[in-house]
């Protein structure tokens, strides 16, 4: 993987990586940070904030720490504008990740979502699990 590679991590992967820093999902997230550029859109960033600030995560970390993570992630990642709207996923809520990946010319979407995984590859973009991403050299 080249440092110029761009990766889209879906919201559930980012949340899992943050809440469970010793997990293989966190290792995949950290590999993405180390080997390429993580890509966000305004829509995926808003979803991350909304999900991570849900009360059900209070048992893991205080809201202030989760909010700080979202702010740090926004700085670490590149926020891209959506230039191509994609509407092909069987779960329309996941189209935002396809639109982002295509617009940003991403190399991969890293997800555990079967609604996205079934589309692999999509327009020359690999759609893989965190475990699959870790296996790639």
VENZIVEN-V75092 format. One record per residue. N is the residue number from 1. RES is the residue in three letters. SS is DSSP state (a for helix, b for strand, c for the rest). PHI is phi in whole degrees, -180 to 180 (999 if undefined). NEAR is the number of other C-alpha atoms within 8 Angstrom. Layout:
n=N res=RES ss=SS phi=PHI near=NEAR
n=N res=RES ss=SS phi=PHI near=NEAR
This chain:
n=1 res=UNK ss=c phi=999 near=6
n=2 res=UNK ss=c phi=-91 near=6
n=3 res=UNK ss=c phi=-58 near=8
n=4 res=UNK ss=c phi=-77 near=7
n=5 res=UNK ss=c phi=-62 near=11
n=6 res=UNK ss=b phi=-113 near=13
n=7 res=UNK ss=b phi=-128 near=15
n=8 res=UNK ss=b phi=-110 near=14
n=9 res=UNK ss=b phi=-103 near=12
n=10 res=UNK ss=c phi=-72 near=11
n=11 res=UNK ss=a phi=-57 near=10
n=12 res=UNK ss=a phi=-64 near=8
n=13 res=UNK ss=a phi=-67 near=14
n=14 res=UNK ss=a phi=-63 near=12
n=15 res=UNK ss=a phi=-61 near=10
n=16 res=UNK ss=a phi=-63 near=10
n=17 res=UNK ss=a phi=-62 near=13
n=18 res=UNK ss=a phi=-71 near=9
n=19 res=UNK ss=a phi=-74 near=8
n=20 res=UNK ss=c phi=-127 near=8
n=21 res=UNK ss=c phi=-65 near=8
n=22 res=UNK ss=c phi=-99 near=6
n=23 res=UNK ss=c phi=-81 near=8
n=24 res=UNK ss=a phi=-65 near=8
n=25 res=UNK ss=a phi=-65 near=11
n=26 res=UNK ss=a phi=-65 near=14
n=27 res=UNK ss=a phi=-63 near=12
n=28 res=UNK ss=a phi=-66 near=12
n=29 res=UNK ss=a phi=-59 near=13
n=30 res=UNK ss=a phi=-65 near=8
n=31 res=UNK ss=a phi=-63 near=9
n=32 res=UNK ss=a phi=-60 near=11
n=33 res=UNK ss=a phi=-63 near=9
n=34 res=UNK ss=a phi=-78 near=7
n=35 res=UNK ss=a phi=-111 near=11
n=36 res=UNK ss=c phi=-161 near=13
n=37 res=UNK ss=b phi=-117 near=13
n=38 res=UNK ss=b phi=-85 near=13
n=39 res=UNK ss=b phi=-113 near=16
n=40 res=UNK ss=b phi=-129 near=14
n=41 res=UNK ss=c phi=-121 near=11
n=42 res=UNK ss=a phi=-57 near=9
n=43 res=UNK ss=a phi=-68 near=8
n=44 res=UNK ss=a phi=-71 near=12
n=45 res=UNK ss=a phi=-66 near=11
n=46 res=UNK ss=a phi=-61 near=8
n=47 res=UNK ss=a phi=-65 near=9
n=48 res=UNK ss=a phi=-59 near=12
n=49 res=UNK ss=a phi=-63 near=10
n=50 res=UNK ss=a phi=-62 near=8
n=51 res=UNK ss=a phi=-69 near=8
n=52 res=UNK ss=a phi=-67 near=10
n=53 res=UNK ss=c phi=-93 near=10
n=54 res=UNK ss=c phi=-65 near=8
n=55 res=UNK ss=a phi=-58 near=5
n=56 res=UNK ss=a phi=-63 near=5
n=57 res=UNK ss=a phi=-92 near=9
n=58 res=UNK ss=c phi=-59 near=9
n=59 res=UNK ss=c phi=-71 near=6
n=60 res=UNK ss=c phi=-93 near=6
n=61 res=UNK ss=c phi=-152 near=9
n=62 res=UNK ss=c phi=-64 near=8
n=63 res=UNK ss=a phi=-55 near=8
n=64 res=UNK ss=a phi=-61 near=6
n=65 res=UNK ss=a phi=-70 near=8
n=66 res=UNK ss=a phi=-67 near=11
n=67 res=UNK ss=a phi=-65 near=11
n=68 res=UNK ss=a phi=-62 near=8
n=69 res=UNK ss=a phi=-62 near=9
n=70 res=UNK ss=a phi=-59 near=11
n=71 res=UNK ss=a phi=-65 near=8
n=72 res=UNK ss=a phi=-67 near=8
n=73 res=UNK ss=a phi=-62 near=8
n=74 res=UNK ss=a phi=-61 near=11
n=75 res=UNK ss=a phi=-75 near=7
n=76 res=UNK ss=a phi=-71 near=7
n=77 res=UNK ss=c phi=-93 near=10
n=78 res=UNK ss=b phi=-103 near=10
n=79 res=UNK ss=b phi=-89 near=9
n=80 res=UNK ss=c phi=-112 near=11
n=81 res=UNK ss=c phi=-85 near=9
n=82 res=UNK ss=c phi=-81 near=10
n=83 res=UNK ss=c phi=-111 near=6
n=84 res=UNK ss=c phi=-137 near=8
n=85 res=UNK ss=c phi=-87 near=7
n=86 res=UNK ss=c phi=-110 near=8
n=87 res=UNK ss=c phi=-140 near=6
n=88 res=UNK ss=c phi=-128 near=6
n=89 res=UNK ss=c phi=-73 near=10
n=90 res=UNK ss=c phi=-68 near=5
n=91 res=UNK ss=c phi=-111 near=7
n=92 res=UNK ss=a phi=-56 near=8
n=93 res=UNK ss=a phi=-66 near=5
n=94 res=UNK ss=a phi=-90 near=10
n=95 res=UNK ss=a phi=-59 near=12
n=96 res=UNK ss=a phi=-62 near=11
n=97 res=UNK ss=a phi=-74 near=11
n=98 res=UNK ss=a phi=-67 near=10
n=99 res=UNK ss=a phi=-60 near=13
n=100 res=UNK ss=a phi=-65 near=16
n=101 res=UNK ss=a phi=-62 near=16
n=102 res=UNK ss=a phi=-68 near=11
n=103 res=UNK ss=a phi=-62 near=12
n=104 res=UNK ss=a phi=-90 near=11
n=105 res=UNK ss=c phi=55 near=7
n=106 res=UNK ss=c phi=-71 near=14
n=107 res=UNK ss=c phi=-82 near=11
n=108 res=UNK ss=b phi=-148 near=12
n=109 res=UNK ss=b phi=-111 near=16
n=110 res=UNK ss=b phi=-106 near=14
n=111 res=UNK ss=c phi=-156 near=14
n=112 res=UNK ss=c phi=-109 near=10
n=113 res=UNK ss=c phi=-80 near=6
n=114 res=UNK ss=a phi=-62 near=6
n=115 res=UNK ss=a phi=-68 near=10
n=116 res=UNK ss=a phi=-91 near=11
n=117 res=UNK ss=a phi=-58 near=12
n=118 res=UNK ss=c phi=-65 near=6
n=119 res=UNK ss=c phi=-88 near=9
n=120 res=UNK ss=c phi=-67 near=10
n=121 res=UNK ss=c phi=-80 near=8
n=122 res=UNK ss=b phi=-124 near=8
n=123 res=UNK ss=c phi=50 near=5
n=124 res=UNK ss=c phi=65 near=6
n=125 res=UNK ss=b phi=-108 near=13
n=126 res=UNK ss=b phi=-75 near=10
n=127 res=UNK ss=b phi=-120 near=14
n=128 res=UNK ss=b phi=-134 near=14
n=129 res=UNK ss=c phi=-76 near=10
n=130 res=UNK ss=a phi=-57 near=14
n=131 res=UNK ss=a phi=-63 near=10
n=132 res=UNK ss=a phi=-64 near=8
n=133 res=UNK ss=a phi=-64 near=10
n=134 res=UNK ss=a phi=-63 near=10
n=135 res=UNK ss=a phi=-74 near=6
n=136 res=UNK ss=c phi=-71 near=5
n=137 res=UNK ss=c phi=-99 near=4
